[in-house]
Amino acid sequence: MRRELVSWDEVQRLVDHLILQFDHEFQAMLVITRGGVIPGGMLAERMGLRDILTAAVNFPATLETRAENMLVWPQFLQFPEEELLRAKRILVVDDVWGSGRTSTAVKTRVSAAGGMPFTSVLHFNPHRNLFGSARPDYFAASTDAYIVYPWEQEPTAGWARRDY
């Protein structure tokens, strides 16, 4: 699979492009960890959103084949209480929609809690999407590449990791 390294400048352009698409005001943002933390923070700052919630989702890979693992139910390691979601427009943020499993699981759970979820990602990969014609409500770019964001890249020379 082709890999694409994304720069901080490109991330800023993607965030700017997302914001232009939003046709609703949102009462809260639900950031999917870990990928959605940085784009979510950038969006929240630009939009002036203060109600930032987090969802941690795990898809355990315990079966023998990749195809079987794609059918595993998600484990929600962290998720907001229903009263924080009920009757609110919630912007669900992640970095990428590959298979779509994580964003779809979070969107479904927000809906079940009585919220109105809208999914948003920096990159949408329609070639990996497992959900037919379903796609993010908002995405900044479409790709067939494996995206490597700046926060996932190796540190530059001269950077020293400090353990505190």
C-alpha positions, 0 to 999 in steps of 0.5 A: 500500500502506498504511504503518504507523509502529511506535513503540519502545514497540510494538516492545517489546510485540511482543518481549514477545508473541514471548517468551510464544510460545516453547515451546522453549529455543534453543541459538543465535539466527541474526539476519538482517541488517539487519532482524533485528538490533534485534529479535534483540538485544532478544530475546537480551537478554530470553532470556539467549541468548549465541550470536548468529549472523548471516546476510546474504542478498541477492536480486539484482534483475536481471531485467526484471519483478517476477515474474521477480525473485521467482524469483531464488535467494538469495545468502548474503553471510554465513552461519555454519559448519555446526558452529555449527548442527548438532544445535542448536535455532536461533531465526531472527529477522527483522523482517518476513515479507513474501514469506517468501523470506528467512526460508525461504531461511535456514531451509532452509540451517539445516536442510541444516546439520543444525540445527533452525530456528524462524523468528520475526518481529515482523510476518507479512504473509499477503497477500504470502506466496509460500509458500502455507500456510507461515508463521513459527513465531512472529510477534507480529502479522499485517498487510497494511501496509508496516511502518516500524520506528523504526530506519527512520524519519527522525531527529527534529528536533534530531538531527544525524548525525555522521560519524566 
